Amino acid sequence: MNEYLTSEVVVDYADGLIGRREALRRLSLMGVGVAVATSMLAACSTPAATPAPSSSTPVGPPALPTSPITFDGLQAAWAPAASPRGAVLVIHENRGLTDHIRSVAGRLAASGFSALALDLLSEEGGTARFTDPAQATAALNAVDPARFIKDMKTALTELARRAPSLKLAAMGFCFGGGEVWQLLASGEPRLSAAAPFYGPFPSGASLTGSKAASVLGIYGELDSRVNATRDAAEAALTAAGLPHELVTFPGANHAFFNDTGERYNAPAATEAYRRLIQWFTDHLS
């Protein structure tokens, strides 16, 4: 995951989303030396300007409000559905628990699934402590990956407490998508469904310990970095005998669901949300 977070900076530079100076600053925050960082950026072709998204309107129903909660030293945003059909743990991108991720939790609740969006920077004081998103990413990069697994399992326990008798799911985006794969690889029998959005599959991982999970994997056609791990995910899901569907959206790039970002693709996001809600309806209700 450390390598993945570093590569995020390089890809953002290669796609023209950030300049060279900003890329070097972000890599420095993550502990990459100047010489190595300069070499990494030099290997990229001349950055191309990324077209502005055609829309910034969030897909799905209007989000229900979320409430900040704390439990076992962790921070999260909680969005209960009025008549819940299941409960979902939401894992954020590499900038921490943002308003966008809170909105996703609220939209899930409006669609009938109570949602808990976890802040994986809780032990660092929470995402809100970082005024610079790059520093939040660097802080995530410095965490022992085993702690993320522990925190997600603790959050599932809290989710089960708040949504008794309901089936549980986990979903995440980018870094969070990778963490959902890690959670599945850790052996999590409480998950009935999972939906990693363009998350890197961990090398050599086995999913046999998460026997009850039905997995919907979401990918963007232009996201070659994450797509390079798709075949490994498919093989692991098949070997574990888990019901699954891996969907690649034509013309969509990494982070295409994030309506606050430069790569937002409204048509792809709309269809991805439709498939997500149908998947949760089929496997949680």
C-alpha positions in Angstrom: 0.0 0.0 0.0 2.9 2.4 0.6 4.1 1.8 -3.0 0.5 2.4 -4.2 0.2 5.7 -2.3 3.5 6.9 -3.7 2.4 5.9 -7.2 -0.8 8.0 -6.8 1.3 11.1 -6.7 3.3 10.1 -9.8 0.1 9.3 -11.7 -1.5 12.6 -10.7 1.6 14.4 -12.1 1.6 12.3 -15.3 -2.1 13.1 -15.8 -1.5 16.8 -15.4 -3.5 17.1 -12.2 -0.5 18.6 -10.2 2.7 20.3 -11.2 6.2 19.1 -10.7 6.9 21.2 -7.7 3.7 20.0 -5.9 4.5 16.4 -6.9 8.0 16.7 -5.4 6.5 18.2 -2.2 4.1 15.4 -1.8 6.7 12.8 -2.4 9.0 14.4 0.1 6.2 14.3 2.7 6.0 10.6 2.1 9.7 10.1 2.8 10.8 9.9 -0.9 14.3 11.5 -1.4 14.7 14.3 -3.9 16.9 12.2 -6.2 14.5 9.3 -6.3 11.5 11.6 -6.6 13.1 13.5 -9.5 13.9 10.2 -11.3 10.3 9.0 -10.8 8.8 12.1 -12.4 11.4 12.2 -15.2 10.2 8.7 -16.2 6.8 10.2 -17.0 5.9 11.7 -20.4 5.1 15.4 -20.6 2.0 15.9 -18.3 -1.2 16.2 -20.3 -4.0 18.4 -19.3 -7.0 16.4 -17.9 -10.3 17.5 -19.4 -12.7 19.1 -16.9 -15.5 16.8 -15.8 -18.8 17.4 -17.6 -20.7 17.4 -14.3 -20.0 17.7 -10.6 -23.5 16.6 -9.5 -23.4 13.6 -7.1 -25.1 10.5 -8.3 -27.8 8.7 -6.3 -30.4 10.1 -4.0 -29.8 13.3 -1.9 -27.7 12.3 1.0 -29.1 11.9 4.4 -27.2 13.7 7.2 -24.4 12.0 9.0 -23.5 12.3 12.6 -19.9 12.2 14.0 -19.4 9.3 16.4 -16.6 7.9 18.4 -16.0 4.3 19.6 -13.0 2.4 21.0 -10.7 5.4 20.2 -12.0 5.6 16.6 -13.8 8.4 14.8 -16.5 7.9 12.1 -19.6 9.3 10.4 -22.8 7.5 11.0 -25.8 7.6 8.6 -28.8 5.4 9.7 -31.4 4.4 7.1 -35.0 4.8 8.0 -35.8 1.1 7.2 -32.4 -0.5 6.7 -32.0 -3.5 4.5 -28.4 -4.0 5.5 -25.4 -2.0 6.9 -22.2 -0.9 5.1 -18.7 0.1 6.3 -17.3 2.8 4.0 -13.5 3.2 3.7 -12.2 6.6 2.4 -9.7 7.5 -0.3 -6.1 8.6 0.5 -7.2 12.0 1.8 -9.0 10.6 4.8 -12.6 11.0 5.9 -13.8 13.9 3.7 -17.2 15.5 3.1 -17.4 13.5 -0.1 -17.1 10.2 1.7 -19.7 11.4 4.3 -21.9 12.1 1.4 -21.5 8.6 0.1 -22.5 7.2 3.5 -25.6 9.5 3.4 -26.5 8.4 0.0 -26.3 4.8 1.0 -28.6 5.5 3.9 -31.1 7.2 1.6 -30.9 4.1 -0.6 -31.9 1.9 2.4 -28.5 0.8 3.8 -27.2 2.2 7.1 -23.6 3.3 6.7 -20.6 4.0 8.9 -17.7 5.9 7.3 -14.6 5.2 9.3 -11.7 7.6 9.7 -8.5 5.6 9.4 -6.6 8.6 10.7 -8.4 8.5 14.1 -5.2 7.7 16.1 -3.5 10.7 14.5 -6.3 13.0 15.7 -8.7 12.5 12.8 -8.6 13.8 9.2 -9.9 17.2 10.2 -6.6 17.8 12.0 -4.8 18.0 8.6 -5.4 21.2 6.7 -3.2 19.9 3.9 -4.6 16.8 2.1 -1.1 15.8 1.2 -0.1 15.6 4.8 -3.1 13.4 5.5 -1.9 11.1 2.7 1.6 11.1 4.2 0.2 10.2 7.6 -1.7 7.3 6.1 1.5 6.2 4.4 3.3 6.1 7.8 0.8 3.8 9.5 1.5 0.1 10.0 -0.9 -1.6 7.6 -1.9 -4.1 10.3 -3.5 -1.2 12.2 -5.9 -0.5 9.4 -7.1 -4.1 9.5 -7.6 -3.9 13.3 -9.5 -0.6 13.0 -11.8 -1.9 10.2 -12.6 -5.0 12.2 -13.4 -2.8 15.2 -15.6 -0.6 13.0 -17.5 -3.7 11.8 -18.2 -4.6 15.4 -19.6 -1.1 16.0 -21.6 -1.4 12.8 -23.1 -4.7 13.9 -24.0 -3.1 17.3 -25.8 -0.2 15.7 -27.5 -2.4 13.1 -28.3 -5.6 15.0 -29.5 -8.6 12.9 -28.6 -6.9 9.6 -26.1 -8.3 7.1 -22.9 -6.4 6.8 -20.9 -5.1 3.8 -17.7 -3.1 3.2 -16.9 -0.7 0.3 -14.1 1.7 -0.3 -12.5 3.9 -3.0 -8.9 4.0 -4.3 -6.8 3.5 -1.2 -10.0 2.4 0.6 -10.8 -0.1 -2.2 -7.4 -1.6 -1.5 -8.2 -1.7 2.2 -11.4 -3.6 1.4 -9.4 -6.2 -0.4 -7.1 -6.3 2.6 -10.0 -6.8 4.9 -11.3 -9.7 2.8 -7.8 -11.2 2.7 -7.6 -11.0 6.5 -10.4 -13.5 6.8 -13.6 -11.6 7.8 -16.5 -14.0 8.1 -19.0 -11.2 9.1 -19.0 -9.7 5.6 -21.9 -10.8 3.3 -20.9 -8.4 0.6 -18.0 -6.1 -0.5 -17.5 -3.5 -3.2 -13.9 -2.3 -3.7 -13.9 0.7 -6.2 -10.7 0.7 -8.2 -8.6 -0.7 -5.3 -5.3 -2.4 -5.8 -5.4 -6.1 -5.1 -2.7 -7.2 -2.6 0.0 -9.4 -4.1 -0.4 -13.1 -3.4 -3.5 -12.6 -1.2 -6.0 -15.4 -0.5 -9.7 -14.7 0.1 -10.6 -18.1 1.4 -11.1 -16.8 4.9 -14.0 -14.5 4.0 -16.4 -17.3 3.0 -19.7 -15.4 3.1 -18.7 -12.4 1.0 -20.1 -11.7 -2.5 -17.8 -9.2 -4.2 -18.5 -6.5 -6.7 -15.3 -5.0 -8.1 -15.4 -1.7 -9.9 -12.8 -0.5 -12.4 -12.2 2.3 -14.9 -10.9 1.4 -18.3 -8.2 4.1 -18.3 -6.9 3.1 -14.8 -4.0 0.9 -16.0 -2.2 0.9 -12.7 -5.0 -0.7 -10.7 -6.2 -2.7 -13.6 -2.9 -4.5 -13.6 -4.1 -6.3 -10.4 -7.5 -7.2 -11.7 -6.6 -10.6 -13.0 -5.1 -11.5 -9.6 -8.3 -10.4 -8.0 -10.4 -12.6 -10.4 -8.2 -15.6 -9.7 -8.3 -15.2 -6.0 -12.1 -14.8 -6.0 -12.5 -17.9 -8.2 -10.1 -19.9 -6.0 -12.1 -18.9 -2.9 -15.4 -19.8 -4.5 -16.8 -16.4 -3.8 -19.7 -15.1 -5.9 -18.3 -12.1 -7.7 -18.6 -9.6 -10.6 -15.8 -7.4 -11.8 -17.0 -4.5 -13.9 -14.8 -2.2 -16.0 -16.4 1.1 -17.2 -15.4 2.3 -20.7 -13.7 5.7 -20.9 -13.5 6.0 -17.1 -10.3 6.7 -15.2 -9.2 6.1 -11.6 -11.4 7.8 -9.0 -14.2 8.3 -11.5 -16.9 8.1 -8.8 -15.6 11.2 -6.9 -17.7 14.1 -7.9 -15.3 16.5 -6.2 -12.3 15.4 -8.3 -10.9 16.1 -11.8 -11.5 12.5 -13.0 -15.2 12.4 -12.2 -17.3 10.7 -14.9 -21.0 11.2 -14.2 -22.4 8.5 -16.6 -20.0 5.8 -15.3 -20.6 6.9 -11.7 -24.4 6.7 -12.2 -24.2 3.2 -13.5 -21.7 2.1 -10.9 -24.1 3.4 -8.1 -27.0 1.5 -9.7 -25.0 -1.7 -9.8 -23.8 -1.1 -6.2 -27.3 -0.7 -4.8 -28.5 -3.7 -6.8 -25.6 -5.8 -5.4 -26.3 -4.8 -1.9 -30.0 -5.5 -2.4 -29.3 -8.9 -3.7 -26.8 -9.9 -1.1 -27.8 -8.0 2.1 -31.5 -7.8 2.0 
